[in-house]
Amino acid sequence: MSDGKYNAYELVAGNPNASVFFSCEHASQEMPPGWEWDPRDERLIDTHWAYDLGAAELTHELAARYDAGAILARFSRLLIDPNREPESDTLFRNIADGESVYMNVGVTPDDARTRLERCYLPFHDAFRQQVEVANAGVLFSVHSFTPSYEGHARAMEVGVLFDQDEALAHSVAAAFEAGGFRVALNEPYSGKGGLMYSVQEQATIHGRRAVELEVRQDLAVLPEQRSRVVDCLVACENLFA
């Protein structure tokens, strides 16, 4: 918990002996106490810039089916992005769809430090603590992506991102292909480019394997499509063994 008034994350209790632990870094578009949307940024509310639509619901559904634990961030990625390393130039994104993100134009050192201390660091500290007590061999990060990004349509329905654990990513991708999804590895982003920082950081620290799932947002928001995603993974009993 970040302080007595605001909790930067949500924890889902699960069996500590589950084979997998889930994280959702872009689960919410919430602005914590002390911050509010700049009126000029309201165009970004309810869009992929503010959070990953459908990802929180999918994380809860996966955790329930696996009887696994999970951690979900409770602040907008626009305030500070927990899936970027602290030195990243997109930790505070200042451009979206070619226009300024005004809440992040000229972020002062004091404001940056406050965002780190109240949101970013409590999330990562809690993630680390959860992994320390879990026996999960695999850390599985859940995200969604927009069907069209800056004018470019994306044909894949599911992306499987990896950095160190390519064999695991291929196994996850095969599970989705068997379920009839159009799948791509390290698309729409590469896990090797630091864009799955959160889960890979914890996997590296604790000697676990890591993978990030990206589900196209138009599918992620539909309960029946999320159910297909869950079924694909649960059908492969030894996927995370």
C-alpha positions as CSV (number, residue, x, y, z in Angstrom):
1,M,0.0,0.0,0.0
2,S,1.4,3.4,-1.0
3,D,0.0,5.2,2.0
4,G,-3.0,5.3,4.2
5,K,-5.3,6.9,1.6
6,Y,-4.4,5.4,-1.7
7,N,-3.4,2.0,-2.9
8,A,-1.5,1.9,-6.2
9,Y,-2.3,-1.7,-6.9
10,E,-4.9,-4.4,-6.6
11,L,-4.0,-7.8,-5.4
12,V,-5.8,-11.0,-6.3
13,A,-5.3,-13.8,-3.9
14,G,-4.5,-17.2,-5.3
15,N,-2.9,-20.6,-4.5
16,P,0.8,-19.9,-3.7
17,N,1.6,-23.2,-5.4
18,A,0.0,-22.2,-8.7
19,S,2.3,-22.6,-11.7
20,V,1.8,-19.0,-12.9
21,F,1.4,-15.5,-11.4
22,F,-0.3,-12.7,-13.4
23,S,0.3,-9.0,-13.7
24,C,-1.6,-6.2,-15.4
25,E,0.4,-3.0,-15.6
26,H,-2.1,-1.0,-17.6
27,A,-5.3,-2.2,-15.9
28,S,-6.7,1.2,-15.0
29,Q,-7.1,4.8,-16.2
30,E,-7.7,6.1,-12.6
31,M,-6.2,9.3,-11.5
32,P,-5.1,9.0,-7.9
33,P,-5.9,11.6,-5.3
34,G,-3.9,14.7,-6.0
35,W,-4.1,14.4,-9.8
36,E,-6.8,15.0,-12.3
37,W,-7.2,15.0,-16.0
38,D,-6.1,18.2,-17.8
39,P,-9.2,19.3,-19.8
40,R,-7.0,19.2,-22.9
41,D,-6.2,15.5,-22.3
42,E,-9.8,14.4,-21.9
43,R,-9.7,13.2,-25.5
44,L,-7.5,10.3,-24.2
45,I,-10.0,9.0,-21.6
46,D,-11.4,5.6,-22.5
47,T,-8.7,5.0,-25.1
48,H,-5.6,2.8,-25.3
49,W,-3.4,5.7,-24.4
50,A,-5.0,5.8,-20.9
51,Y,-5.1,2.1,-20.2
52,D,-5.4,-1.3,-21.8
53,L,-9.1,-1.9,-22.4
54,G,-10.3,-5.4,-21.3
55,A,-7.0,-6.3,-19.8
56,A,-8.1,-6.1,-16.2
57,E,-11.1,-8.3,-16.8
58,L,-8.9,-10.8,-18.7
59,T,-6.4,-10.9,-15.8
60,H,-9.1,-11.6,-13.3
61,E,-10.6,-14.3,-15.5
62,L,-7.2,-16.0,-16.0
63,A,-6.3,-15.8,-12.3
64,A,-9.7,-17.4,-11.4
65,R,-9.2,-20.3,-13.8
66,Y,-5.7,-21.0,-12.7
67,D,-6.4,-20.3,-9.0
68,A,-3.4,-18.0,-9.3
69,G,-2.4,-14.7,-7.7
70,A,-2.3,-11.4,-9.7
71,I,-1.4,-7.8,-9.3
72,L,-3.0,-5.0,-11.2
73,A,-2.0,-1.3,-11.3
74,R,-4.6,1.2,-10.2
75,F,-3.3,4.3,-12.0
76,S,-3.3,5.4,-15.6
77,R,-0.2,4.7,-17.7
78,L,-0.3,8.3,-18.7
79,L,0.4,9.5,-15.2
80,I,3.4,7.1,-15.0
81,D,4.0,3.9,-16.9
82,P,4.8,0.9,-14.7
83,N,5.8,-1.1,-17.7
84,R,8.8,1.1,-18.5
85,E,12.1,1.3,-16.7
86,P,12.6,4.4,-14.6
87,E,15.0,5.9,-17.1
88,S,12.7,5.5,-20.1
89,D,11.9,8.5,-22.1
90,T,8.3,7.3,-22.2
91,L,7.9,6.9,-18.5
92,F,5.9,10.1,-18.7
93,R,4.5,10.1,-22.3
94,N,4.1,13.6,-23.7
95,I,2.8,12.9,-27.2
96,A,-0.3,10.8,-28.2
97,D,-1.7,10.7,-31.7
98,G,0.6,13.5,-32.6
99,E,-0.7,15.9,-29.9
100,S,0.7,16.9,-26.6
101,V,-0.2,15.1,-23.4
102,Y,-0.6,18.2,-21.3
103,M,-0.3,16.5,-17.9
104,N,3.2,15.5,-18.9
105,V,4.4,18.6,-20.6
106,G,7.1,20.0,-18.4
107,V,6.8,17.5,-15.6
108,T,8.7,19.0,-12.7
109,P,11.3,17.0,-10.7
110,D,9.1,17.2,-7.6
111,D,6.0,15.9,-9.5
112,A,8.1,13.1,-11.1
113,R,9.3,12.0,-7.7
114,T,5.8,12.1,-6.3
115,R,4.5,9.9,-9.1
116,L,7.3,7.5,-8.5
117,E,6.8,7.3,-4.8
118,R,3.0,7.1,-4.7
119,C,2.4,4.9,-7.8
120,Y,5.3,3.3,-9.6
121,L,7.5,2.2,-6.7
122,P,4.6,0.8,-4.5
123,F,3.4,-1.3,-7.5
124,H,6.9,-2.7,-8.2
125,D,7.6,-3.3,-4.5
126,A,4.3,-5.2,-4.1
127,F,5.0,-7.2,-7.3
128,R,8.4,-8.2,-6.0
129,Q,6.9,-9.2,-2.6
130,Q,4.2,-11.3,-4.3
131,V,6.7,-13.1,-6.5
132,E,9.0,-13.8,-3.5
133,V,6.3,-15.8,-1.7
134,A,4.8,-17.5,-4.8
135,N,6.1,-20.7,-6.2
136,A,5.1,-19.8,-9.8
137,G,7.7,-20.6,-12.3
138,V,6.1,-18.3,-14.9
139,L,5.2,-14.6,-14.6
140,F,2.6,-13.7,-17.1
141,S,1.8,-10.1,-18.0
142,V,-1.6,-9.3,-19.5
143,H,-2.2,-6.4,-22.0
144,S,-4.3,-5.3,-24.9
145,F,-3.5,-3.4,-28.0
146,T,-5.4,-1.1,-30.3
147,P,-6.5,-2.5,-33.7
148,S,-5.1,0.6,-35.4
149,Y,-2.1,2.5,-34.2
150,E,-1.3,5.9,-35.8
151,G,-3.1,4.9,-39.0
152,H,-1.6,1.4,-39.3
153,A,-4.1,-1.5,-39.0
154,R,-2.9,-4.5,-37.1
155,A,-4.1,-7.9,-38.5
156,M,-2.9,-10.1,-35.6
157,E,-5.4,-10.9,-32.9
158,V,-2.9,-12.0,-30.3
159,G,0.7,-11.0,-29.7
160,V,3.1,-13.0,-27.5
161,L,6.0,-10.9,-26.3
162,F,9.3,-12.3,-24.9
163,D,12.7,-11.2,-24.0
164,Q,14.7,-14.1,-22.5
165,D,12.2,-16.9,-22.7
166,E,11.6,-17.6,-26.4
167,A,10.7,-21.3,-26.0
168,L,7.9,-20.3,-23.6
169,A,6.6,-17.7,-26.0
170,H,6.5,-20.2,-28.8
171,S,4.5,-22.6,-26.6
172,V,2.0,-19.9,-25.7
173,A,1.7,-18.8,-29.3
174,A,1.0,-22.4,-30.3
175,A,-1.8,-22.7,-27.8
176,F,-3.5,-19.6,-29.4
177,E,-2.9,-20.9,-32.9
178,A,-4.6,-24.2,-31.9
179,G,-7.5,-22.1,-30.7
180,G,-7.9,-20.4,-34.0
181,F,-6.3,-17.0,-33.2
182,R,-4.1,-15.1,-35.6
183,V,-0.9,-14.9,-33.6
184,A,2.4,-13.0,-33.9
185,L,5.6,-13.2,-31.8
186,N,7.0,-10.0,-30.4
187,E,4.3,-8.1,-32.1
188,P,2.9,-5.4,-32.0
189,Y,5.9,-4.6,-29.9
190,S,9.1,-6.5,-29.1
191,G,9.7,-7.7,-25.6
192,K,13.4,-7.3,-26.3
193,G,12.9,-3.5,-26.6
194,G,12.2,-3.0,-22.9
195,L,8.5,-2.8,-23.5
196,M,7.8,-5.7,-21.1
197,Y,10.0,-4.3,-18.5
198,S,7.8,-5.0,-15.4
199,V,7.4,-8.7,-15.7
200,Q,10.9,-9.3,-17.1
201,E,12.5,-7.3,-14.3
202,Q,10.8,-9.5,-11.7
203,A,11.6,-12.7,-13.6
204,T,15.2,-11.8,-13.8
205,I,15.4,-10.9,-10.1
206,H,13.7,-14.1,-9.0
207,G,14.9,-16.6,-11.6
208,R,11.5,-17.2,-13.2
209,R,10.4,-17.2,-16.8
210,A,8.4,-14.3,-18.2
211,V,6.0,-13.7,-21.1
212,E,3.6,-10.9,-22.0
213,L,0.3,-11.4,-23.7
214,E,-1.2,-8.8,-26.0
215,V,-4.8,-9.3,-27.0
216,R,-6.3,-7.0,-29.6
217,Q,-8.5,-4.5,-27.8
218,D,-11.7,-5.1,-29.9
219,L,-11.5,-8.8,-28.7
220,A,-10.4,-8.1,-25.2
221,V,-13.5,-6.0,-24.3
222,L,-15.8,-8.9,-25.3
223,P,-16.5,-11.5,-22.6
224,E,-17.0,-14.3,-25.2
225,Q,-13.6,-13.5,-26.8
226,R,-11.8,-13.3,-23.4
227,S,-13.3,-16.7,-22.6
228,R,-11.7,-18.1,-25.8
229,V,-8.3,-16.7,-24.7
230,V,-8.7,-18.3,-21.2
231,D,-9.8,-21.6,-22.7
232,C,-6.8,-21.7,-25.1
233,L,-4.3,-21.4,-22.2
234,V,-6.2,-23.6,-19.7
235,A,-6.5,-26.4,-22.4
236,C,-2.7,-26.7,-22.3
237,E,-2.2,-28.3,-18.9
238,N,1.6,-28.3,-19.0
239,L,2.0,-24.9,-20.6
240,F,3.5,-23.4,-17.4
241,A,5.0,-26.5,-15.9
